[in-house]
Amino acid sequence: MKFSLKIRIFILIVFTVLASFLISAIILRGNEYFSENILAGISLFLILILAAGTTLYRFLRDVVIQASRIISGPANNEEIDSESAFDTLRTSTAVVQNELESYSKQLSFISNLLSRMGQGVILVNEDLNVMYFNQTITKDFFPELKIGDDLFKNISYPAFKKFIKKAWEKDEYTKEIAGPRTIKTVYLVSSQKFSNDNQLLIVFSDISKLKTLEKMREDFIGNVSHELRTPISVIKANSETLLSTKLIKDENAINFTKAIQSQSERMATIVNELLSISSMESGDYPISLDKLNIKNIVDSAIKELKPMTESSNIKLVNKISEITHIIGDESAIKIIISNYITNAIKHSPDDEIIEIDNEKIDKDFCRIKVIDNGIGIAKKYRERVFERFFRVDKGRSKKIGGTGLGLSISKNLALMMGYSVGVESNEPKGSIFYIDVKIHQETSKEVA
């Protein structure tokens, strides 16, 4: 039977003490020394000390060697010298202690940092047991939460439960959630899954103020655009009247009036497009998903944009297959394709060809592409070209005109249909603007 470490040390001490008493009894009886037993007693003491020291040394040596083997790894079969192992452990003690103190300070700093930050942080395992949370969580979200508890033991938050269920299916997941205390509070909740440890890190960010500011911005744009419509319409109508009725005959006055008419038309276009974006962002823009013949839609867009190509002799070619049917909103798809083609015409040199083509991505989706051989777009700008009013070359943009809203409208329309847009390089020069759409299935639904 193998005794535990404590029992083995205890037995060794008891044996040493008892042996010492016995030897003392041999040397000393009462107050008299037995001179003939002193030499034997000292010899027995030395033997006892040697035996106890050897036993303790061997025990410690075995512990040190075993520890050294564990540290060096199972693959290391080299013979380990006990003396060098003792020296190594002794010299490493200070280093280990310093590192532990450093890690302790870092852990304390991170814990304080997480506690003071405005975001709520929760760490749970696969059984949804809470492993960590910061003070923000208990202050603003779940005051009854405790380490080791089931996350939803005392929490009733259906939207958060749905989020957690979805988060375990993905490595990273982000979603806006209202609540839990009031629907006026909106949080951006993001998660990061650590597959090796089967843990999930959840971060709550309060975006209520941002949502309020965004709503104020949308309302401002919508209201201003509505207010501008009437005066712009009056300016446009009056300038058209002056030109059509020949009320003015001075050449300079006629040129000034034409400039007024041209700019009023441009302002009207900008206002209409701003209203469209505002309507899309507020969810008031109607979208109907139906079976569409994309080739016919592209033919219609090319026919309407043909006058733009006459001065530059640019050729528009529809290479889309006859049998390609997609699911989408006809008006939205046509606006997107028209914006792509218009953009390509403005940035292409004379006598070039612009192609509208498609390719199958997988069994469910295909990519509708507008391909030009123009100046192209640098890689660092490709993500930003769909932002409203963004211009790659501001100087050139002023010359070719445009509102800077066409691509932003295209992206919003695509998102409302559940699709994605993008741009890539057309080697050796030019750009390819695309939208990925769903191939026809026997479905049709309304989206508000």
C-alpha positions in Angstrom: 0.0 0.0 0.0 1.4 3.4 -1.0 1.0 6.2 1.6 0.3 9.8 0.7 3.0 12.5 0.8 1.8 13.9 4.2 1.7 10.4 5.8 5.1 9.5 4.5 6.7 12.7 5.9 4.8 12.3 9.2 6.1 8.7 9.6 9.6 9.8 8.9 9.5 12.5 11.6 7.9 10.2 14.2 10.5 7.5 13.5 13.3 10.0 13.9 12.0 11.5 17.1 11.4 8.1 18.7 14.8 6.9 17.7 16.3 10.0 19.2 14.5 9.3 22.5 15.8 5.7 22.5 19.3 6.7 21.9 19.1 9.4 24.6 17.8 6.7 27.0 20.9 4.6 26.2 23.3 7.5 26.9 21.5 9.0 29.9 19.6 7.4 32.7 18.2 9.7 35.3 21.0 12.3 36.0 23.9 9.9 35.3 25.8 9.4 32.1 26.8 5.9 31.1 30.3 6.6 29.8 30.5 3.1 28.2 27.3 4.0 26.1 28.2 7.5 25.0 30.3 6.4 22.1 27.6 3.9 21.0 24.9 6.5 21.4 26.8 9.1 19.3 27.4 6.5 16.6 23.6 5.7 16.6 22.8 9.5 16.4 25.1 9.8 13.4 23.6 6.7 11.7 20.0 8.1 12.5 20.9 11.5 11.0 22.5 9.9 8.0 19.5 7.6 7.4 16.9 10.3 7.9 18.8 12.8 5.7 19.3 10.2 2.9 15.7 9.2 3.0 14.6 12.8 2.8 17.2 13.6 0.1 16.1 10.7 -2.1 12.5 11.7 -1.7 13.2 15.3 -2.7 15.4 14.1 -5.5 12.7 12.0 -7.0 10.2 14.9 -6.7 12.7 17.3 -8.5 13.5 14.8 -11.2 9.9 14.0 -11.8 9.1 17.8 -12.0 12.0 18.3 -14.4 10.7 15.5 -16.7 7.2 17.0 -16.7 8.6 20.4 -17.6 10.9 19.1 -20.3 8.1 17.0 -21.8 7.5 13.3 -22.3 9.6 13.1 -25.5 12.8 14.0 -23.5 14.3 10.7 -22.3 17.7 12.1 -21.3 19.1 11.2 -17.9 18.5 14.1 -15.5 21.2 14.9 -12.9 19.6 15.6 -9.5 22.1 18.3 -8.5 21.6 20.2 -11.7 17.8 19.8 -11.4 18.0 21.2 -7.8 20.1 24.2 -9.0 17.8 24.9 -12.0 14.7 24.8 -9.8 16.3 27.0 -7.2 17.4 29.6 -9.7 14.1 29.5 -11.6 12.0 30.1 -8.5 12.7 33.8 -8.5 12.0 34.1 -12.2 8.7 32.2 -11.8 7.7 34.3 -8.9 8.3 37.5 -10.8 6.4 36.3 -13.8 3.5 35.2 -11.6 3.5 38.7 -10.0 3.6 40.3 -13.4 0.7 38.1 -14.7 -1.3 38.9 -11.5 -0.8 42.6 -12.1 -1.8 42.3 -15.8 -4.9 40.2 -14.8 -5.9 42.8 -12.2 -5.4 45.6 -14.8 -7.5 43.9 -17.4 -10.2 43.1 -14.9 -10.3 46.7 -13.8 -10.3 47.9 -17.4 -13.2 45.6 -18.4 -15.1 46.7 -15.3 -14.7 50.4 -16.1 -15.4 50.2 -19.9 -18.8 51.2 -21.1 -19.4 47.8 -22.8 -20.8 44.8 -21.0 -18.7 41.6 -21.2 -19.8 38.1 -20.5 -17.9 34.8 -20.9 -19.8 31.5 -20.9 -19.0 27.9 -21.5 -20.9 25.4 -23.7 -23.3 24.7 -20.9 -24.0 28.4 -20.6 -22.4 28.6 -17.2 -21.1 32.1 -16.5 -17.3 32.1 -16.3 -16.7 35.9 -16.2 -18.6 39.2 -16.4 -17.6 42.8 -15.8 -19.3 45.5 -13.6 -21.1 47.0 -16.6 -23.2 43.8 -16.9 -24.4 43.9 -13.3 -24.9 47.6 -13.4 -26.8 48.0 -16.7 -28.0 44.6 -17.6 -28.3 41.7 -15.2 -27.7 42.6 -11.5 -28.6 39.1 -10.3 -25.9 37.4 -12.4 -23.3 35.3 -10.5 -20.1 33.4 -11.5 -20.9 29.7 -12.1 -24.7 30.3 -12.6 -26.6 29.3 -15.6 -26.8 32.4 -17.8 -30.6 32.3 -18.0 -31.3 31.0 -14.5 -32.7 34.4 -13.4 -32.8 36.2 -16.8 -35.8 36.4 -19.0 -34.6 38.0 -22.3 -36.0 36.1 -25.4 -34.1 38.2 -27.9 -30.8 37.5 -26.1 -31.6 33.8 -26.0 -32.1 33.7 -29.7 -28.8 35.6 -30.2 -26.9 33.0 -28.0 -28.4 30.1 -29.9 -27.3 31.6 -33.2 -23.9 32.7 -31.9 -22.9 29.1 -31.1 -23.4 28.2 -34.8 -20.9 30.8 -36.0 -17.4 31.9 -35.0 -18.4 35.5 -35.0 -21.9 37.0 -34.8 -23.3 40.5 -34.4 -26.9 41.7 -34.1 -28.8 44.7 -32.8 -31.1 43.9 -29.9 -33.6 46.1 -28.0 -33.9 45.9 -24.2 -33.7 44.3 -21.8 -35.1 47.1 -19.5 -36.8 49.2 -22.2 -37.4 48.9 -25.9 -36.0 52.4 -26.4 -32.5 51.1 -25.5 -30.7 49.4 -28.4 -27.6 47.3 -28.0 -25.1 46.1 -30.6 -24.4 42.6 -29.3 -21.4 40.7 -30.7 -19.9 37.3 -30.0 -16.6 35.5 -30.5 -16.5 31.7 -30.1 -13.4 30.0 -28.8 -13.7 26.5 -30.3 -10.6 25.1 -28.4 -12.1 26.0 -25.0 -15.8 25.7 -26.0 -16.3 29.2 -24.7 -18.3 32.2 -26.0 -17.4 35.8 -25.4 -20.4 38.2 -25.6 -20.0 42.0 -25.7 -22.9 44.5 -25.3 -22.4 48.0 -26.8 -25.1 50.6 -26.1 -25.9 52.3 -29.5 -29.1 54.0 -28.4 -27.7 57.5 -28.8 -26.2 56.6 -32.2 -29.6 55.2 -33.3 -31.3 58.4 -32.1 -28.8 60.6 -34.0 -29.2 58.5 -37.1 -32.9 58.9 -36.9 -32.5 62.6 -36.5 -30.2 62.7 -39.5 -32.7 60.7 -41.6 -35.6 63.0 -40.6 -33.5 66.1 -41.3 -32.6 64.9 -44.8 -36.1 63.9 -45.5 -37.6 67.1 -44.3 -35.1 69.4 -46.0 -35.5 67.5 -49.2 -39.3 67.9 -49.1 -38.9 71.6 -48.4 -36.5 72.1 -51.3 -38.7 70.3 -53.8 -41.1 73.2 -54.2 -38.7 76.1 -54.7 -36.6 74.0 -57.1 -39.7 73.1 -59.1 -40.6 76.8 -59.3 -37.1 77.7 -60.5 -37.1 74.9 -63.0 -40.6 75.7 -64.3 -39.9 79.5 -64.6 -36.6 78.9 -66.5 -38.3 76.5 -68.9 -41.0 79.1 -69.4 -38.5 81.8 -70.2 -36.8 79.7 -72.7 -39.8 78.2 -74.4 -41.8 81.4 -74.7 -38.9 83.5 -75.9 -39.6 86.2 -73.4 -35.9 87.0 -73.3 -33.9 87.7 -76.5 -30.5 88.8 -75.2 -28.0 86.0 -75.8 -26.3 86.3 -72.5 -29.7 86.3 -70.6 -30.6 83.1 -72.6 -27.3 81.4 -71.6 -27.9 82.4 -67.9 -31.4 81.0 -68.0 -30.1 77.8 -69.6 -27.6 77.5 -66.7 -30.4 78.1 -64.2 -32.5 75.4 -65.8 -29.6 72.9 -66.0 -28.6 73.4 -62.3 -32.2 73.3 -61.2 -32.6 69.9 -62.9 -29.5 68.7 -61.2 -30.7 69.9 -57.8 -34.1 68.2 -58.4 -32.3 65.0 -59.2 -30.2 65.2 -56.0 -33.3 66.0 -53.9 -35.2 63.1 -55.5 -32.3 60.7 -54.8 -31.9 61.9 -51.2 -35.6 61.3 -50.7 -35.2 57.8 -52.2 -32.4 57.0 -49.8 -34.3 58.4 -46.8 -37.3 56.3 -47.8 -35.1 53.2 -48.1 -33.5 53.7 -44.7 -36.8 54.3 -43.0 -38.3 51.2 -44.5 -41.0 53.0 -46.4 -39.6 52.1 -49.9 -41.8 49.3 -51.3 -40.0 46.2 -52.6 -41.7 43.2 -54.4 -39.7 40.1 -55.1 -41.0 38.3 -58.2 -39.7 36.3 -61.2 -37.9 38.6 -63.6 -36.3 38.3 -67.1 -33.0 40.0 -66.5 -32.1 40.2 -70.2 -35.3 42.2 -70.9 -34.5 44.6 -68.0 -31.0 45.2 -69.3 -32.3 45.8 -72.8 -34.7 48.4 -71.5 -32.0 50.1 -69.5 -29.6 50.2 -72.5 -32.4 51.7 -74.7 -33.0 54.5 -72.2 -29.3 55.3 -71.8 -28.4 55.1 -75.5 -28.5 58.9 -75.9 -25.7 59.3 -73.3 -23.3 57.3 -75.6 -23.9 59.2 -78.9 -21.2 61.9 -78.3 -18.6 59.4 -77.1 -19.5 56.6 -79.5 -19.5 54.1 -76.6 -21.2 50.8 -77.4 -23.4 49.0 -74.9 -23.6 45.2 -75.3 -26.1 42.9 -73.6 -24.5 39.5 -73.3 -26.9 38.1 -70.7 -28.4 34.6 -71.5 -31.9 34.5 -72.8 -32.9 31.9 -70.2 -31.7 33.8 -67.1 -34.6 34.4 -64.8 -34.0 35.9 -61.3 -35.9 36.8 -58.2 -36.0 40.6 -57.5 -37.9 43.8 -57.7 -38.1 45.0 -61.3 -37.8 48.7 -60.6 -34.9 48.2 -58.1 -33.0 45.9 -60.4 -33.3 48.3 -63.3 -32.2 51.3 -61.2 -29.1 49.3 -60.1 -28.2 48.2 -63.6 -28.8 51.7 -65.0 -26.6 53.3 -62.3 -23.8 50.9 -63.1 -24.1 51.6 -66.8 -24.3 55.3 -66.3 -21.2 55.2 -64.1 -19.3 53.1 -66.7 -20.3 55.6 -69.5 -19.0 58.6 -67.5 -15.7 56.9 -66.7 -14.9 55.3 -70.1 -12.9 56.8 -72.9 -14.5 57.3 -76.4 -15.1 54.4 -78.7 -15.1 51.8 -75.9 -17.4 48.8 -75.3 -19.4 48.3 -72.1 -20.7 44.8 -71.6 -23.5 43.6 -69.4 -23.0 39.9 -68.6 -23.8 37.3 -66.1 -22.1 34.2 -64.5 -23.5 31.5 -62.3 -22.0 31.5 -58.8 -23.7 28.3 -57.5 -26.9 26.5 -58.0 -28.9 29.3 -56.3 -27.2 32.6 -57.2 -25.8 34.3 -60.3 -23.8 37.5 -60.7 -25.0 40.3 -63.0 -21.9 42.3 -64.1 -21.4 45.7 -65.9 -17.9 45.6 -67.4 -16.0 48.7 -68.6 -12.5 49.5 -69.8 -12.3 52.9 -68.2 -9.8 54.3 -65.7 -10.6 51.7 -63.0 -10.8 52.1 -59.2 -7.9 51.7 -56.9 -8.3 48.8 -54.4 -8.3 51.1 -51.4 -11.4 52.9 -52.7 -13.5 49.9 -53.8 -15.3 49.5 -50.4 -16.0 53.3 -50.3 -17.5 53.9 -53.8 -20.9 52.8 -52.5 -20.9 55.5 -49.8 -23.1 58.5 -50.5 -21.3 61.5 -52.1 -18.0 59.7 -52.2 -15.8 60.6 -55.1 -12.5 58.9 -56.1 -11.4 61.9 -58.2 -13.2 65.0 -57.1 -11.8 67.1 -59.9 -12.9 64.7 -62.7 -16.3 64.1 -61.0 -17.1 67.8 -61.3 -16.5 67.7 -65.0 -18.5 64.6 -65.7 -21.4 65.6 -63.4 -23.5 63.3 -61.3 -24.9 63.5 -57.8 -22.6 60.9 -56.1 -25.7 59.1 -54.8 -26.3 56.5 -57.6 -24.1 53.8 -56.2 -25.3 54.4 -52.6 -28.9 54.0 -53.8 -27.9 50.8 -55.7 -26.4 49.3 -52.5 -29.5 50.2 -50.4 -31.8 48.7 -53.0 -29.7 45.5 -53.1 -29.7 45.2 -49.3 -33.5 45.6 -49.2 -33.8 42.7 -51.6 -31.4 40.7 -49.5 -28.6 40.9 -52.1 -25.0 42.2 -52.1 -23.1 44.5 -54.5 -19.5 45.1 -55.1 -16.8 46.2 -57.5 -13.6 44.5 -58.7 -10.8 45.2 -61.2 -11.2 44.4 -64.9 -7.7 43.5 -66.0 -5.8 45.1 -67.6 -7.9 48.2 -67.0 -11.4 49.2 -66.0 -13.9 48.0 -63.5 -16.6 45.4 -63.0 -19.6 46.4 -60.9 -21.9 43.6 -59.9 -24.9 42.4 -57.9 -25.4 38.8 -56.8 -29.0 37.8 -57.3 -31.0 34.6 -56.6 -31.9 32.5 -59.6 -35.7 32.0 -60.1 -37.6 29.7 -57.8 -41.4 29.5 -57.7 -41.8 32.1 -55.0 -43.0 35.7 -54.8 -43.3 37.8 -51.7 -43.7 41.3 -50.5 -41.1 43.1 -48.4 -42.0 46.3 -46.7 
